[in-house]
Amino acid sequence: MNGRPALSELSAFAAVVQHRSFRKAADELGLAPSTLSHMMRSLEARMGVRLLHRTTRSVAPTEAGERLLARLHPILHALDEALDEVNTFREAPSGALRINASEVAVQVLLQSIVPAFVARYPHVTLDLVTEGRLVDIVAEGFDAGIRLGESVPQDMVAVAITRATRFVTVAAPAYLAARGTPRLPEELAAHLCIRHRLPSGKPYRWEFEKAGQEIRMDVQGVITLDHPGLMVQAASAGLGIAYVPLDAAQSALGAGQLVTVLDDWCPEIPGLFLYYPGHRHVPAGLRALVQVIREQK
């Protein structure tokens, strides 16, 4: 080995492997992809071993790279913890806080929690990543996630953000005047339903419950969408009945563009929770965010 690799090189190597992409890793590190690629070639030359398999479309660790990464992970994590321990001696936390959440969850955060947090902790930068799929927040490098309570992994520490919520079945008054109002979930078979496609590509099954009776339905319809806001928009246009989170439909309901049906079949479910692994060191910025959330409740 021709000299000890720099910490910046090792951190960059870990980012490349995590993202399986020079471009995505470069974006995270604030570097040009060509600069990052050159850095990795210099690292390999210095260590005298190939660490990455490169193709025109992907990058993956070699066996040597996998072994190096396995040793690096706890070291880099311990370093982050050490730096954050020093951070606790500051008057206020600083650094970056990465959170993965649904779009609806971020909209809730932006109403009051984020304004209160950034006003109190101006040295903490919030990186809010919105996506529909439920990710492994530890494997993908997030400090925390935000999802409905029913989707939070059981081994996580969970902090309630909102009260219990509901999914509601909604339709435009004009649609119901023309097609009739369903009184039972089974009657949806005679209606146009706006289907919801999950990030996995599978259709979301509508869930109903009343007096201990549970019904899950794969409804039929000519329109399938992958975003609650678009489903609300489609239902408001009279294109059918939608099954969406109450928060997503609240504005249209208040404006009279939509009305709810099958109310007694739509029970409450756990609301939004911020969650993070309890077995890991909790960054000062995350502890501060948890405190703001609890104060906002």
C-alpha positions as CSV (number, residue, x, y, z in Angstrom):
1,M,0.0,0.0,0.0
2,N,1.4,3.4,-1.1
3,G,0.4,5.5,1.9
4,R,-2.7,5.7,4.1
5,P,-5.9,6.7,2.2
6,A,-7.5,10.0,3.3
7,L,-10.7,9.9,5.3
8,S,-12.4,11.9,2.6
9,E,-11.5,9.1,0.1
10,L,-12.9,6.4,2.3
11,S,-16.1,8.3,3.0
12,A,-16.5,8.9,-0.7
13,F,-16.0,5.2,-1.4
14,A,-18.7,4.3,1.1
15,A,-21.1,6.8,-0.6
16,V,-20.4,5.3,-4.0
17,V,-21.2,1.8,-2.8
18,Q,-24.3,3.0,-0.9
19,H,-25.8,4.7,-4.0
20,R,-24.4,2.3,-6.6
21,S,-23.9,5.4,-8.7
22,F,-21.1,7.9,-9.1
23,R,-23.6,10.6,-10.0
24,K,-25.8,10.2,-7.0
25,A,-22.8,9.9,-4.7
26,A,-21.3,13.0,-6.2
27,D,-24.5,14.9,-5.7
28,E,-24.5,13.9,-2.0
29,L,-20.8,14.9,-1.6
30,G,-21.0,18.1,-3.6
31,L,-18.5,16.9,-6.2
32,A,-18.5,16.5,-9.9
33,P,-18.9,12.9,-11.0
34,S,-15.6,13.0,-12.9
35,T,-13.8,14.3,-9.8
36,L,-15.3,11.5,-7.7
37,S,-14.4,8.9,-10.3
38,H,-10.8,10.1,-10.3
39,M,-10.7,10.1,-6.5
40,M,-11.8,6.4,-6.6
41,R,-9.1,5.5,-9.1
42,S,-6.5,7.2,-7.0
43,L,-7.8,5.3,-3.9
44,E,-7.5,2.0,-5.8
45,A,-4.0,2.9,-7.0
46,R,-2.9,3.8,-3.6
47,M,-4.2,0.6,-2.1
48,G,-3.0,-1.5,-4.9
49,V,-6.3,-3.4,-5.4
50,R,-9.5,-2.9,-7.4
51,L,-12.4,-1.9,-5.1
52,L,-15.2,-1.2,-7.7
53,H,-16.6,-2.9,-10.7
54,R,-17.6,-0.2,-13.2
55,T,-19.9,-0.5,-16.3
56,T,-21.5,2.2,-18.4
57,R,-24.7,1.9,-16.3
58,S,-23.7,0.8,-12.8
59,V,-21.0,0.5,-10.2
60,A,-20.7,-2.2,-7.6
61,P,-18.0,-3.2,-5.0
62,T,-15.5,-6.0,-5.7
63,E,-15.0,-8.7,-3.1
64,A,-12.1,-6.5,-1.7
65,G,-14.4,-3.5,-1.8
66,E,-17.1,-5.3,0.1
67,R,-14.7,-6.4,2.8
68,L,-13.3,-2.8,3.1
69,L,-16.8,-1.4,3.4
70,A,-17.8,-3.9,6.1
71,R,-14.9,-2.6,8.2
72,L,-15.5,1.0,7.3
73,H,-19.2,1.2,8.3
74,P,-18.7,0.9,12.0
75,I,-15.7,3.2,11.9
76,L,-17.5,6.0,10.0
77,H,-20.5,5.6,12.2
78,A,-18.4,5.8,15.3
79,L,-16.8,9.0,13.9
80,D,-20.2,10.5,13.3
81,E,-21.1,9.7,16.9
82,A,-17.9,11.3,18.2
83,L,-18.5,14.5,16.2
84,D,-22.1,14.7,17.3
85,E,-21.0,14.2,21.0
86,V,-18.9,17.4,20.5
87,N,-21.9,19.0,18.9
88,T,-23.8,18.7,22.2
89,F,-21.4,21.2,23.8
90,R,-22.5,23.9,21.3
91,E,-25.3,26.2,22.3
92,A,-27.4,24.8,19.5
93,P,-27.1,21.7,17.3
94,S,-25.7,21.9,13.8
95,G,-25.2,19.7,10.8
96,A,-27.5,17.9,8.4
97,L,-30.6,15.9,9.2
98,R,-31.8,13.5,6.4
99,I,-35.4,12.3,6.7
100,N,-37.4,10.1,4.3
101,A,-41.1,10.7,4.2
102,S,-44.3,10.5,2.1
103,E,-45.3,13.7,0.4
104,V,-48.3,14.1,2.6
105,A,-46.1,13.8,5.7
106,V,-43.8,16.5,4.5
107,Q,-46.8,18.8,3.8
108,V,-47.8,18.2,7.4
109,L,-44.3,19.1,8.6
110,L,-44.2,22.3,6.6
111,Q,-47.3,23.6,8.2
112,S,-45.9,24.3,11.7
113,I,-43.1,21.9,12.7
114,V,-40.5,22.9,10.2
115,P,-41.0,26.6,10.6
116,A,-40.6,26.2,14.4
117,F,-37.6,24.0,14.0
118,V,-35.6,26.2,11.6
119,A,-36.4,29.3,13.6
120,R,-35.0,27.7,16.8
121,Y,-32.1,25.7,15.2
122,P,-30.8,27.7,12.2
123,H,-27.6,25.7,12.0
124,V,-29.3,22.4,11.3
125,T,-30.1,21.7,7.6
126,L,-33.1,19.6,6.9
127,D,-33.0,17.3,3.9
128,L,-36.5,16.0,3.4
129,V,-36.7,13.2,0.8
130,T,-40.2,12.4,-0.4
131,E,-41.1,9.1,-2.1
132,G,-44.0,6.6,-2.0
133,R,-42.0,3.5,-1.3
134,L,-41.2,2.4,2.2
135,V,-37.4,2.3,2.5
136,D,-34.9,0.9,4.9
137,I,-33.8,4.2,6.5
138,V,-30.7,2.7,8.0
139,A,-29.4,1.0,4.8
140,E,-30.2,4.1,2.7
141,G,-28.5,6.6,5.1
142,F,-31.4,8.4,6.6
143,D,-31.5,9.7,10.2
144,A,-35.3,9.1,10.4
145,G,-38.4,8.3,8.5
146,I,-42.0,9.5,8.7
147,R,-44.9,7.2,7.8
148,L,-48.4,6.2,9.0
149,G,-48.2,4.2,12.3
150,E,-49.3,1.0,10.6
151,S,-46.2,1.1,8.3
152,V,-43.5,1.8,11.0
153,P,-41.2,-1.1,11.6
154,Q,-41.7,-2.6,15.0
155,D,-38.0,-2.3,16.0
156,M,-38.0,1.5,15.7
157,V,-38.5,4.2,18.2
158,A,-41.7,6.0,17.1
159,V,-42.8,9.6,18.0
160,A,-46.4,10.6,17.1
161,I,-46.7,13.7,14.9
162,T,-50.5,13.7,14.2
163,R,-53.5,12.1,15.9
164,A,-55.2,9.1,14.5
165,T,-56.4,9.7,10.9
166,R,-58.7,8.0,8.4
167,F,-58.8,6.9,4.8
168,V,-62.0,8.2,3.3
169,T,-64.1,7.2,0.3
170,V,-64.9,10.3,-1.7
171,A,-66.7,11.3,-4.9
172,A,-68.0,14.5,-6.6
173,P,-71.7,15.3,-5.9
174,A,-72.4,15.3,-9.6
175,Y,-71.0,11.8,-10.0
176,L,-73.2,10.5,-7.1
177,A,-76.3,12.2,-8.6
178,A,-75.7,10.4,-11.8
179,R,-74.6,7.0,-10.6
180,G,-76.1,6.7,-7.1
181,T,-74.5,6.6,-3.6
182,P,-73.1,3.2,-2.5
183,R,-74.3,2.2,1.0
184,L,-72.1,-1.0,1.4
185,P,-68.5,-1.7,0.2
186,E,-69.9,-4.5,-2.1
187,E,-71.9,-1.9,-4.0
188,L,-68.6,-0.3,-5.3
189,A,-68.6,-3.1,-7.9
190,A,-71.2,-1.1,-9.8
191,H,-69.2,2.1,-9.7
192,L,-66.2,3.6,-11.4
193,C,-63.3,3.5,-8.9
194,I,-60.1,5.5,-9.1
195,R,-57.5,2.9,-8.4
196,H,-54.2,3.5,-6.5
197,R,-51.0,1.9,-7.7
198,L,-48.4,1.3,-5.1
199,P,-44.7,2.0,-5.7
200,S,-44.2,-1.7,-6.1
201,G,-46.6,-1.6,-9.1
202,K,-49.3,-3.5,-7.3
203,P,-52.8,-2.0,-6.9
204,Y,-53.7,-0.8,-3.4
205,R,-56.6,-2.8,-1.9
206,W,-59.3,-0.7,-0.3
207,E,-59.8,-1.5,3.4
208,F,-63.1,-1.2,5.2
209,E,-64.2,-2.2,8.7
210,K,-67.5,-2.0,10.7
211,A,-68.6,-3.8,13.8
212,G,-65.6,-6.2,13.7
213,Q,-66.2,-7.1,10.0
214,E,-63.2,-6.3,7.8
215,I,-63.3,-6.1,4.0
216,R,-60.3,-5.7,1.7
217,M,-61.2,-5.0,-2.0
218,D,-59.3,-4.9,-5.2
219,V,-61.7,-2.5,-6.8
220,Q,-62.1,-2.1,-10.6
221,G,-61.9,1.1,-12.6
222,V,-60.6,2.6,-15.8
223,I,-58.2,5.1,-14.1
224,T,-55.2,4.1,-12.0
225,L,-53.0,6.8,-10.3
226,D,-50.0,6.7,-8.0
227,H,-50.5,9.9,-6.0
228,P,-53.3,10.8,-3.5
229,G,-53.4,14.4,-4.8
230,L,-54.1,13.3,-8.3
231,M,-56.7,10.9,-7.1
232,V,-58.5,13.7,-5.3
233,Q,-58.3,15.8,-8.5
234,A,-59.7,13.0,-10.6
235,A,-62.6,12.4,-8.2
236,S,-63.3,16.2,-8.1
237,A,-63.6,16.1,-11.9
238,G,-66.4,13.5,-11.5
239,L,-64.3,10.6,-12.9
240,G,-65.2,8.1,-10.1
241,I,-64.9,7.3,-6.4
242,A,-61.5,7.5,-4.7
243,Y,-60.1,6.1,-1.5
244,V,-57.6,8.5,-0.1
245,P,-56.2,9.9,3.2
246,L,-58.5,12.4,4.8
247,D,-55.7,15.0,4.9
248,A,-55.3,14.8,1.1
249,A,-59.1,15.3,0.5
250,Q,-59.7,17.9,3.2
251,S,-59.5,21.0,1.0
252,A,-61.8,19.5,-1.7
253,L,-64.2,18.4,0.9
254,G,-64.3,21.9,2.5
255,A,-64.9,23.5,-0.9
256,G,-67.8,21.1,-1.6
257,Q,-66.0,19.6,-4.6
258,L,-66.1,16.2,-2.9
259,V,-68.3,14.4,-0.4
260,T,-67.6,11.3,1.6
261,V,-69.5,8.0,1.2
262,L,-69.4,4.8,3.3
263,D,-68.4,6.9,6.3
264,D,-69.3,4.2,8.8
265,W,-67.0,1.7,7.0
266,C,-63.9,4.0,7.3
267,P,-62.5,3.7,10.8
268,E,-59.6,5.6,12.3
269,I,-56.0,4.4,11.8
270,P,-52.8,5.5,13.6
271,G,-51.6,8.9,12.3
272,L,-48.1,9.9,11.2
273,F,-45.1,9.0,13.2
274,L,-41.4,10.0,13.0
275,Y,-39.3,6.9,13.6
276,Y,-35.6,6.0,14.0
277,P,-33.5,3.1,15.2
278,G,-33.2,2.9,19.0
279,H,-30.0,0.9,19.0
280,R,-28.0,3.7,17.4
281,H,-26.7,7.0,18.7
282,V,-29.4,9.7,18.2
283,P,-27.9,12.8,16.6
284,A,-28.4,16.1,18.4
285,G,-30.4,17.6,15.5
286,L,-32.8,14.6,15.6
287,R,-33.3,15.0,19.4
288,A,-34.0,18.6,18.8
289,L,-36.6,17.8,16.1
290,V,-38.3,15.3,18.4
291,Q,-38.6,17.9,21.1
292,V,-40.2,20.4,18.6
293,I,-42.7,17.7,17.5
294,R,-43.7,17.0,21.1
295,E,-44.2,20.7,21.8
296,Q,-46.4,21.1,18.7
297,K,-48.8,18.3,19.7
